[in-house]
Amino acid sequence: MYRPDEIEPKWQKRWKEEGVYKTEEKGDKQKFYCLDMFPYPSGAGLHVGHLEGYTATDVYSRYKRAQGFNVLHPMGWDAFGLPAENFAIKKGIHPSETTQKAIDWYKSQLNMVGLSYDWSREINTSDPNYYKWTQWLFLLLFKHGLAYKKEAPVNWCPSCQTVLANEQVVKKDDKNVCERCDAEVIQKNLDQWFLKITDYADRLLSGFEDIDWPASTREGQKNWIGRQEGAKIKWKIFIGDSDKPAQSEVETFTKYPETIFGTTFLAIAPEHTLIGNIVVTGEQNSVNNYIKVSAKKTNFQRGDLLKDKTGVFTGSFALNPANGKKIPIWVADYVLPTYGTGAVFGVPAHDKRDFNFAKKYNIEIVRVIKSTNGDEGPVETEDQVIEEGQMINSDFLNGLDAQTDAKEKVKEYLEEKGFGDREVFYNLRDWLISRQRYWGAPIPVVYCPHCAHFEEAGECCGGDCGCKHEESGSETSHSCQCCNCETATQITTIDGVKYAIVPLSEESLPVELPKDVDFKPTGESPLARSKDFQKDVTCPKCGAREAVRREVDTLDTFVDSSWYFLRFCDPNNALEFASSESLKKFCPVDLYVGGDHVTTHLIFARFFTKVLYDCGFIDFDEPFTKFRFLGLILGEDNRKMSKRWGNVINPEDVVSGLGADSLRSFEMFMGPLDVTKPWSTSGVEGVRRFYNRIWELTHFASQNNSVTSSREATALMHRLIKKITFDMDELKFNTAIASMMEFVNFWQKNKEVVGVDLVKRFLVLVAPFGPHIAEELWEVLGLKFSVTKESWPKFDEALVYDEEVEIVIQINGKVRGRVMVPSDEIKDKAKVESKVLAAEKVRELIKGVEIKATFYSEGRVFNIVSA
């Protein structure tokens, strides 16, 4: 009797004791690196939806091992993060304890379903042995000018009291809220750490030609980076009613410079630096009040196209460089300071946002593009707003196509007249990486007022060295000529005091999290209130101790997960993040599987990889050769699994009732990996019945081992091997299982013609999906441990076909008969054609008819096309 509750623990124990799934450190086997997106271990544990991806990579890893590859299939934990800290606050337990408890539970769940991870390579991002190298990577970026600190507007959760990344802000009840606590997110200016990912924008746009990623994922990356070619245009300013232009100018970036003759207003962001210079006296109060209101809005609210656009007139004007007309300058919060130059020119007839704004404030609307149906009349409704067509009302551009000739000609005009330049703009912003919370990797820098004083005095480390200084806003860039400084020194102001930002030495890493921490959120990192953390801090540059302070913000968890795949290659290395030998041996990742909404993670991981490549640490610059995303597994009620709906399926319940192999195989059988599908308990029960039949049939074959396999059964097996091999390579696990079910149906009806030789091959095919039952039945057949070490079976092309194959005959696409053709002749069209034309019914139907052409689908259909 098939008892998964007995056999599954038995084989899991044996696999662990014998280290069956350990990656080989040495040897000349070809490597295959198969990776999951490692999970955040929450206290809720895994549900069956989470297991889909882990099962898929496990099935594929087992398949590649059977093909003779040295498989690296590791698992670890994305253990830092805000949820663990919030839980610690709520329960009064240190997050290291709750996180470890969650990890232990996750690990037991993964082992419960027989996943073949090499647990000797387990990593944990909250382990100092791991985040030491996260901090080392930060220093590498800082050294190369790719990490810097500046004041910037950020998404702020007033409840969690921390900065949120854009992807941590979600829409709920028409509000932008924190994904963790549902508090409405506000905009706030803070000193923050950034990584200069924008320096790699073009590099991140290239490289897709050599990697196998879904088209939607590639497009998601390209759209996030958002490369746009256009023009930067200069607009002279006239303050109030003045006839003389001011010294300052407004610059705008646009993808649509051809519409410049239709410009009827300029709009600048409330944060724009020119506002104080251009607002006339009578408009100051209204502008100041508008700026205060705008400051309370997030960028999400301001950029939402569905919202009513608002603005206020400055009282000043700009000169259109194309036609010499003066147009009003408005302050409008739909213009974001982070987009382009923080100013846009409004063309209401050809931009829906501009149209709505102009309608609301009674601003002129001028059509400059004729619609395809020839309409040249006034634009009075939003439906009439167009971007493509033929230029009108545009002087030297009239008659040209807006998207091609006109766009190019106006760029030439602007350059020739000195009114603007060609420009490339990116949506991608530098990556904000600092968080005002405890449970993350400390940022390894200190702030030294003494070094700041030396900078201010034109000195370096106390000596007169003729250092060069460049002022940029509140920051001083310092290029030292006399000491061993490798980077420009950044200056920042904290509580009114100027400090130099000094990176720690590599030898001082890791900077460990202190234990004496009050987790209560105050808007400042809890590390600021730790006496241990600020005790005995020494500036590594000048040696001073007095007033030197550590950075108290911690790193965003996205930093931890942007390089973890490299650490898996050499997880216990205490001297470097991974040895060059191990990186060359295993990287890049051959197959990466994870969620659909991972655009930013993939961009960040690619950025880190390219930086390490440029610095000479690795010899590849794309981390993931093949990527596949997963669809959701919904509850049986067709809703996303959630405690709120009470539809969460616990894998432990399924395993205890029906077995791990049934759970694994059903998850792969439900449908293609990338589609969303509902859970079905009856579906798991169906897979359990499938394994019951395999159990019974294998025992029958074992007891009747003298049975000789028939040619029909052998041919069917070779077809099965060919089909499953193709399906495995394409990750079509659902159709692979369906093919095995078809074979079992045949086997059950023809037990006396399926010998042990075919059963052995079948169990090897089953093993990636149902490793426990395959291992047990392998033993039943008296075979040597372990089925997971067996080579993947090969198929004989000559045996893939039956002795005779039925060919469907069509005449002009309609089925008119069938003919049997020997299997060794089906590849020869001439021989098949002769048999088709010799068929009595065909002879009658084509008698006296001219045959114009014949088409043959090998082994399936022969079609005759007559006149």
N, C-alpha and C positions, 0 to 999 in steps of 0.2 A: 504493500500500500504506500502511495506517495505521501510522505509526511515532511513537508518543507520545514516545519518547526523543529524537526530533529536533524535533518541533513544540512541545513544552511549554517547553523552555528558550528557544526562539525568541520565543514570545509573552510569557513572563515578562520577558525583557529589554526588549521593546518597551513593555510596560505601564509598567515602571519608568522608562524613558527619557522617556516622554511624560506621566508623572504622571497616568495615567488615573484613579486612585482617590483623588486628593487631594480633601479636603473643601473646598467653596467658602466662602471667608471672607466674601464679599459676595454680594449678589443677593437676589431675593425668592422663591426656591424654598422650598417647605415643607421643614423639616428632618426628619430621622429619625436618632435616635441609637441605634445598635445596638452592644451591648457584651458582650464575654466577661468572665468572671471571669479576671483576668490570672493567669498561671501563676507558680509558684515555679520558677526555672530550676535544676534539679538536674543533677548530672553524668551522670545516667542517660539524659537525653534524653527525647523524647516517644515513646510507643508509639501504636498505632492507636486505642486507647481514648481517649486524650487528644484526638485529632483530631475526634472526633464533634461536640463542641460548637462548636469553631472552624469546622468545615465548615458546620454548620447556620447559624451567624450569617453566614457568608460567602454562602451561598446566598440567605439572606433579604436581605442588604444589596444584592446584585446585583439582586434582584427589585425592591427599593424604588427603586434608581437608575433602573431601566428604567421605573418608574412616574412618574418625574420628580422624585423627592425629592433634596434635598441631604443625602447620607448621611454621617454621622460614624461611622466604623468603625475605631477605634484599637486599638493593642496596646501593652502595656508589661510590666514585670517586677516581681513581688513579691519583691525581691531580698535583703532582709535575712532573717535567721533562723538558728536553731540548727544546722540540718544543714550549712550552709556553714561555720560556725565549727568544728563538730566535724571536718569534712573538712580544714579548714586545720590543726587540731591534729594530725590523723593524718598529713598529708602534709608539714607544715612549709611550707605555701604560704599567703600572705595571702588571706583570703576574697574580697577585691576581684578578685584575679586569677582564682580558680576560678569565681567568679560570672560574670565577664565572659566567660570561656571557655564556660560553660554557656549564657549568653545568645546568644552567636554561633551555637552549635549549634542552639538552639531556633529562632532566627530563620531559619537556613538551612532547617530542616525545614518551617517554616510557609510560607516562600516556595516551597519545592519542590512543594507541593501547590496553589500558585496562589491563596493567600488574599489577598483584596483590601483589605488594611489600608492606612491612610494612615500610612506610616512616618515622615512628618515630625512626627508627634505622639507618637512613642515616648517613654515615661517609664521611669525606673528608680528604685525607692524608696531605693536605696543611694547615689544621686547627691546630693551636698550641695545642688544646685539644687532637688531635690525635698524632701529632708527638712528643709530650711530652713523650708518651709511646714508640714510636720508639727509642727515645734517651735513655729511661730507659732500653730498651732491649739491646741497644749497651753497656751500662754500665754493665749490667749483663754478657754479653759475655766477656767484658774486665776484669771484676772481676774474671772470671773463666779461664782466659788465652786463650780465643778464639778470641780476637781481638788484632791485633798488627800492627805496622807500619814498613815498610822497603822500601829500594830502589828496584825497579823492572822495567823491560822493559814492556811497556804498548802500547796499540793501541792509537794513538793520532790523532785527527782530527785537522789539522792546520787551518781550517775555523771556526769550532765551538770552537776551543781552549779548548778542554777537552778530558779526557780519555774516550774511548769507550769500552764497553764489547764486547766479541767476537761476540755475536749475533747481535750487532749493526753495524757490518762490513759486507757488502754484496759485491758480485761479480758483476761487471758491465764492459762490454767491456774489459774483461780480466784484470781488475784492482780491487783491494780491496778498496772500497769506503765507506764513512760514509752514513748510510741509510737515514740520515736526509738532508744532503746538497750535496751529491755526490762528496765531496772532497776526493782525494786519501789519504788513511790512511798511516801514517808513524809509525815507531817504535821509542820510546823515553824512557829514563830512568828517573823515578820520584820517590820521596818518596810518598808512597801510604799506605792507610789502607787496611788491609785484615782481613777476618774472617777465622779461622782455620777449615774450613769444612772438610779438609782431615782427621781430627781426627775421623770423623764420617763415613768414607768411607765404612767400613764393615757394620755398622748399616744401612746405606742407601741402601746397596745391599740386606739386609734381609728385611723381613716384607711383601713382595709382596704376600705371600701365603694367608694372611688373608684379602686382599683387592681386590675389583672387578675393575680392570683396564684393558683396551684393551692390548692385547699382544704386539702391536707395541709400546705403551707408556711405558710398563715395559722394553722392550728391549732398547728403547731410553735412559731410566735412567741407565740401566746396561752398555750400551756402553759409555755413558758420564763419568761414574765413571771408567770404564775400568780396572777392576781388572785383573792383569796378574801374573801368577806364573812363575818364571824363576830362574835365577842365577845371582849373582853379581860376576864378574871375575876380578882378579887383574893381571895387565900386568906390568912387569918390563920395565923400560925405559933406553935406551942407547942414550946418547947425541952424535949426529954426528957419527963419526967413532970409538968412544970409545968402548973398550972391557969390561969395567966395568960398571955395572948398576948404575944408579943414585939412590939417596936416595928416591926420590919420585916415586910413582907408578900411573898408570892410572887405574881407575875402570870403568867397563862397566856393564850395566844391559842388559840381553837378555832373550827372551822367547824361544830362540832356541839354548841352549848351546850345543846340539848334533852336531851342524855344526862347532864346533871350529877348527876341523882339516882343514876346507876349508877356514880359515881366511887368507887373503893376504894383508890386510891393516887395520889400525886403523884411525878413523875419529873423531875429536873433534870439539865442537862448537866454533865459533869465540870468545865467551865470557868466555871460559874455563879458570880457574885460573892458569893452568899449562903452558899456552902458553908462558908466559915470561921466563920460565925456560928451555923450550925444543927447542925453535927455534934457529938454528945455525946462526952464523954471516952472512953468505952469503945469507940467506933466509929472513932476518929481514924486508927488505924493501918491498918485495913482500907480506909477511904475513901482515905487517901493512897496506898496501894499500888494501888488501883483506878484512881486518877487517872493514876498513872505509866504503867500498862499502856495505858490509853485514849489517852494522848498519842502512842503509837507507831502508832495506827491512823489511816488517812485517813478523810475524811468519806464516801468511797465505801464503805469497809468498814463504817463505823458505820451508814450508812443503808440497807444492803442488807437488804431484807425477808426474804431467804432464810436469813440467818445467825441463829445462836442468840443471843438477846438476853441481855445480862448486866447486873448491877447490884449495888449494895450499899446497905444501909439506913443512914440517917444517925442514927437514934435519935430523931428529932424528928417532929412531926406537923403537919398542916394541917387547918383547920376548913372543912368543906364548907358554903358559904354557903347552900345550898339546903335542907339537912336538919339542919345542926348537928352532923353526925358528924365525929369525928376520924379522919383517914386518914394512913397512914405516908408519909413523904417519903423517896424513894430517889434515889440518884445512878445514872444509866443512860446509857451512851454511845450508845444509839440516839437519844437526844435531842441535837440539834445546836445549838450556840450561835448559829448563823446563821439558824435557823428560828424565827420568832415571837419569843418572849421567852426562849428557852432553857430553858423549863419546859413540861411538858404534864401534864394530869390524865388518869389512866388509867381507862378504862371497858372492862374486859376482855370484857364480854359483847358489845360492839359495835365492837371494833377488833382486828384480828388480831394486830398487834404487842403490844398490851396484853394480849390473851388469852394469848399464848405466854409473856409475861413473868410474868403472874399464876400461870399453871400451874407455871412453873419454881420460883417462890418462895412458892408456897402462899398467894397473896393471894386474898381473897374476890372472887367473881364474881357480880354482881347484874344480872339481866335487867331492862331498862326499856323495851324495844320488843318488842311481840308480833309474831310472824311472820305472814305472809299466810295461812298455813294454820291460824292460831289457836293456835299453840304458845306457851304461857306458862311452860313448865317450865324447869329449870336448863339453862344453857349449858355443855355438857360437852365438846364437840368444836369444832375450828376451823370446821367446815362449818356450825355453828349460829350463827356470828357474823354478824349482819345490821346494816344501817344504816337500813333503811326499814321502815315499818310503823306500827302504832298504839301510843301511849304507854301503859305500865303502870307500877305501882310508883313513880309520879312525882307524887304529891300533886295539885296544881292542873293538871298537864299530862295527867292520865289521860284516855284516850279521844281525844286529839287526834292528828292526823297528824304524824309525827316531822319530815318534811321541810318542812312548811308552817306550819300553825297553831302547833304546839308550839315551833318554832324562833323564831317571832316573839314569842310570849307570854313565853318565858323571857328574851328580850332585854329586854322591857319590865320584867319583874320585877327583873332585875339592875340596870337603870338606876334604877328607883324606889327600891330598897333601898340603892343606893350600893355594890353589890358588883361592878359592872363597867360597861362601856360597849360600844356597837357599835364595831366595828373593821374596817378593811379591811387585809388583809395581802397581800404579794406574795412569790412565790418569788424574783423577780429580786433579785440582790445587786449592789452597786456593782462596777464593772468594774476588776479588778486589772490594771494596765498596765506595771508595772516588772519588768525582768528583770536578772539578775546576770551578764550576758554582754556580750561586746564588739560583735558584729555586729548593731547596731541603732542607731536614732537616739538620741543623747545627750539626756537630759532637761535642758531649759534653765533650771536654777535653781542658785543657790549657797547655801551655808550660812554665815551670818555670826554669830559669837559676840558681836560688838559690838552689833549690832542687837538680839540677844536680851537683852543687858544693859540696853539702853534700855527694852525692853519690861518687863523685870522691875522696873525702877526707876520705872515709870510715866511714862517719858519717850519722846520720839519723835525719832530722829535726833539725840540729844544735847540736845534742848531740852525745857524743862518746859512741857507743853502740855495737861495735864489729860486725857490719853487715857483712854478707857474700856477695861476689861479684863474678860473673862469666862473663868473657869476651867472646863475640861471635861476631867477626867482629867489626863493629862500634857500637854495642849495648852492654849495660851493664845490666845484670840481677841482681837484688838486692833482697836479702831475709833478711827482717828486724826482729830483735829479741826484740826490746825494745819499739816499739810503736804499734799503731793499724793498720799498713799497712796490707792490705789483699792480695795484689798481688805484684809480682816482678815489680820493677820500670823500665820502658823502657827509654833509653836515645837516643835522636836524635840530629842531628846537622842541624841548620838552619842559613844560611848566615855566616857560620864559627863559630857560637856560639853553645855550647852544652846546651841542655834543657832537663829537666825531663818531661816526659809526665804524667800529673796528671789528673785523671778523676774528673769531677765535682760531687757534691753531688746530690742525688736524689731530695733533697728539693729545689735545685736551678733550676730544670726543670720546664717548657721548656726553652731551650735557643732559643729565638725567632729570626727570621730573621729581620735584621734592615731595615729601610725604605730609609735611605740616601745612595742609591746604584747606581753606574754607571754600567750599564749592559754590556758595551762594552767589548767584549772578548779580553783578553790580555795574556792568558795562565796561569794566576793566578786567583783564585776565586775572584769575585767582592767583597766578604766580607772583603778581605784584604784592600780595599780602603774605608771602612766604618769607620768613626770616632766614631760613636755611638757604633759599635760592639766591638771596642777595648778599649772603655772608662771604667775606673774604674774596671779593671780586677784584681781579687784577687786570689792568689793561695790557694785553699782549704786545702792544706796540711801544708804549712809553714806560710801562712798569708801574704806573700810578695805581693807587688803591682808593684814595680819598675821592668820594663822590662818583666813582665809577659804578655803573649799574648795568645789569643784564637786560636784554630784551625779554619782555614778559609775554608777548604774544606767542601762539603756537602755530604750527603749519597746518594748512588745510589738508584733510585726509586724501584729497586728490593727488597730493605730492607723493604720499606713501605708495599709492597704487599706480603711479606713473613709471615705476621701475621694478616692481616686485618680480616680474617675469625674469629679470636678469639674476636676481638673488637665488632663485630656484636652481640655477645652474651650479651654484657653489655656496649653499646656505650656511655652512659652518666656518667659512673663512673669516678669521679674525684680523687679517692683515689688509684686505681689500674687499670691495663690494662683491667681486667675483674675479677669479683668476682669468687671465686672457686665454689660457688653455681650455678651461671649461666653457667659456663663452664661445670660442671657436667650435668646440665640439657639439654644442647643443643649439645655439641660436642661428638664425631667428626662429621664432615659434612657427611651427608648420601648420597647426590648426588651432584657432582661438574661437571659443564659443561663449556667447553671453547674451545679455538682454538687448533689446532693440534700441532703447534710448541711451546710447552710450557715445554720442558724438563728441562731447567734451573729453571724456576719458581717453578716447582713441587719439584725439588731437594732442592731448598732453603727453601720452605715452610716446607718440611719434616725435614730439618736440624733444623730450629727454633723449630719445634714441639718436636723433640727429646731432644734438649737442655732444653726446659721448662719442659719436663717430667723428665729429670735427676735432675733438680733443685727442683722438687717437686711442681711445680705450676699447673700441669695438670695430669690427670690419664690415658692418652692415648698417644701413640707415633707415630701414623699415622693419619694425619689430615683429609684425604678424603677417606671414606670407599668405595665409588663408584665414578669413574671418566669416563666421556664420552667426546670425542672430536668431533668437528664439521667439516664438509666439507665446502668448499666455495660455495657461491651462485654467479655465474658469471652473467655478463650482457647478454642481449638477443643476443649479437654477439658472445657469448661463450668466451669472454675475461674477465679477472678480472676487477671488477668495478673500474673505475678510471676517474678522471676529464680529464686526458690525452686522453682517448678514447671517452669521451663524452657519456659513457654508464651507468652512475650512476643513480639508481632509487631512488628517494626521497620518503620515506614512507608517507610523508604528502600529496603528490600528489595522491598516491594510496588510502589513507583513504578518502580524500575529494571526490574522484570519485566513489569508490566502497565499502568503509567502512572498519573499523578496523577488524571486524570479518572475512571478506573475505581475507584480507591481512594475518591475523594470520593463518587461516586455510589453505590457499594456501601454505604458507611457510612450514607447517607441512605435506602437501600432496605431495610436490614436489618429495620426495624420502627419503630414509634413512638419518638420521641426519649426518652420518659420510662420506657421499659421496659428491663429487662436482657436482653441477647441474646448468643449466642456468635458468635465470629468464624468465617468460612468461606472458606477459600482458593478453593474451587470456586465460591463465590458471586461473588467478585471476577472470576474467569475468565468467569463468565456475563455480567457487566456489560461486560467487555472485548469479548465477542462481539456484544453489543448495539451498542457503538460501532463495531465493524467493519462492521456492516450499515448504520449511518447513513453511514459513510464511503463505502461502495460505492454506496448509493442516491443520495447527493448528487452524486457524480461522474456517475452515470447521468443525473440530472436536468440537470446542467450541460451534458452532451454532447447532450442531447435537449431543449434549452430551448424548443422550439416546442410541447411538450406542453401541452394545455389541461386544467386540473383539472376532473374531473367534479363534478356536483352532490353525488353521494354522498361523494366525497373532501372536498369543501368543507364539507359538513355535518359530517363527521367531525372536520375541523380545528376548526370553531367549537365543537363539543362538547368537544374536547380543551382549547381555550383556556379555556372556561368552567370545566371541571373542575380544571385545574391552577391557575387563578387562585384558586378556592375553597380548594384544598389548600394553596397557598402562604400564604394569609392565616391558615389554621389550623395552619401548621407541619406539615402532613401530607405530608412530602416523600416518604415511601415510596409512598403511593398516587399521587402525582404522577408518579413514575418509572414505576410500573406502567402508568399510562395512556399514557405515551409509548411504552412497549414494545408496547402494543396497537396504537397507530397505526403503528409500524414494521412490525408483522406484516402489517397491511393494505397498507401501502406496498409491502412486498416482493412481495406477491401481485398488486398492481395498479400496477406501476411506470408503466404507460402512461397512467394517469389522474391522477397526482399531478404537477402542474406546479411550476415554479420558484417561483411566487408562494406556494404552500403550504410549500415547503421553506424559504423565507426565514423565514416565521413560526415554523416548527418549530425552526429553529436558535436563534431568540430565546428560545424556551421551554427549549431544552437548555442555553443559555449559563450560567445560574446553577449548574447541576450539573456540566457539562463545559465550562468556559470555553475551554480550549485547543483542543479539537477543533471547538467552535463557531466560534472565531475563524479557525481554519485553513480550514474549509469555507466560511465567509463570504467569505474571500479567493478561494477556488476559484470561487465564483459571480461573482467580479469586482466585489464590493461594497466600498463605502468603509469604511475602518477607523473604528470598531471595532464589532463586534456588541454589545459591552458598553455602547455608547452609544445603542443602538437603543431605541425606545419599546416598552413591553410591548404585545403585540397585543391588540386588543379583539375581542369576539365579537358577532355579530349574532344576537339572540334568534330572529329569524325563520329563520335558517339553522341553528340548533342542531338542529332536527329534520329527519328525512328528508321527502321529498315525501309519503309515507304512513307512518303509525306503526301498529304492531300492538298492539292492545288485547286483553288477556286477559279473557275473560268468565267470571265465576263465578256460580253460583247456590247460595245458602246456604253460600258459602265453598269450594265444589268447582268446579274448572275444567271448564267445559262447552263451550268453544270459543274462537275468536279472530275478530277483525274488524279490517279495515284502515280507518284514518281519515286523511283528508288532514291534513298537519301544521298547516295553518292553521286547523283546526277543533278540535284536541285540547283547547284551553282552554275550549271551549263544551260544558258537560255535556249540555245539551239535545240538541245535534246528535249527540254521541257516543251518547247514550241511544237516539235514534231509529234509528241504525244497528245498535246492539246488539239492540234489540227486533225489528228487521226481519230479523235473521239467521234462516235457515230452521230450524236446529237449536234455537235459543232459542224460536222460536214454538211448536215442538212441545212443548218441555219446560214451558212456562208456560201452555199452553192450559188454560183453566178453573181456573187457580190465582190466588189473590189476592196481588198484590204489595204487601208492607207497606212496603218502603223500598228505596232504591238508594244505593250508595256508589261514589264515583269517585276513584281515585288517578290524577291527571293523567298522561296518556301511558303508563299502565301497566295498571291493572286496573279493570274495571267489575263490581261485585258486586250481584246482585239477591237481596233477602231476601224469601222468600215465606212465606205463612201455613202 
